[in-house]
């Protein structure tokens, strides 16, 4: 939250300013807007909302415990509702063409501007740098989920000092001297642990884990989700870490320690671990660390039947669920208990056909968590861990 107090501004004070005007370097006469509470945010996702690289913004539009999302910035989807774009259901989160329009409609400055794009490079473009600096000039805090840590950038630190705001570098790990190595204590934890893994990156693992946690809680089951990426942490996961930013020697240990902290502090009925990447994907190692660090008793696998090749790798075909399941169960002492589908590039009829096909082929339950009843997802867990539901009903 901004530390300085700004003068009250009218909702339309931006007038007819264009985005190029708003990207101009702040001056002493630049207008200031009074900050508001609770924690409010605008999410920047230019050209990527509802796309694969817009997964941070997509996730925040669907679910956010930490921030009240006021709007999304994406000129390609200007005037639309974020919920309708993502899932065909209105969410009340509008999409605006640029920062100026979003701020003008907000009336007052939000507490935060969240960078909602997750590009493969993990770095800001020159235009994006200017945009974030402009927001800082208005006294808006920045939430940054990239691998580029803005608190280490002299230009950004100087701008923050001048405006009295802060930057949250979500992916920045703790100091190396404080990082923890794997201890093996996770083997003594009696709380069931379920990892939600996938056949590719940006395939819906976090969304499935979030919905599963919510549905279990609605039934009186105390489920704790462990975030393992920047989006889950921005959404407000109480326990988690950006696993892909931690030195590999400490990944399993940091995840193990985080899960043990959650168990010791919360005494949950079940732990859900958000997956990252894919165990079979040569570009990612995070799934292997998740399996090692959490030692899950069960896995829910997310798959996109309509996706022909891996994200960002046109020459790399998607694996089959059967091959991924075999790899997971060979790599770790665990069992894949269900398959969840991402319906991208599929009709509703094709989703139904895929569910029937995979249940027959794999011998495990299958569902689409966004277009089918969440009851099937809950059944996947309770059928394997009936003691969870039994404890609630007694």
Buried (B, 14 or more C-beta within 10 A) or exposed (E): EBEEEBEEBEEEBBEEBEBEEBBEEBEEEBBBBBBBEEBBBBBBBBEBBBBBBBBBBBBBBBBBEBBBBBBBBBBBBBEBBBBBBBBEEEBEBBBBBBBBBBBBBBBBBBBBBBBBBBBEEBEBEEEBBBBBBBBBBBBBBBBBBBBBBBBEBEEBEEBBEEBBBBBBBBBBBEEEEEBBEBEEEBEEBEBBBBBBBBBBBBBBBBBBBBBBBEBBBEBEBBBBBBBBBBBBBBBBBBBBBBBBBBEEEBBBBBBBBBBBEBBEEBEBBBBBBBBBBBBBBEEBBBBBBBBBBBBBBBBBBBBBBBBEEBBBBEEBEBBBBEEBBBBBEEBBEBBBBBBBBBBEEBEEEBBBEBBEEBBEEBEBBBBBBBBBEBEBBBBBBBEBBEEBBEEBEE
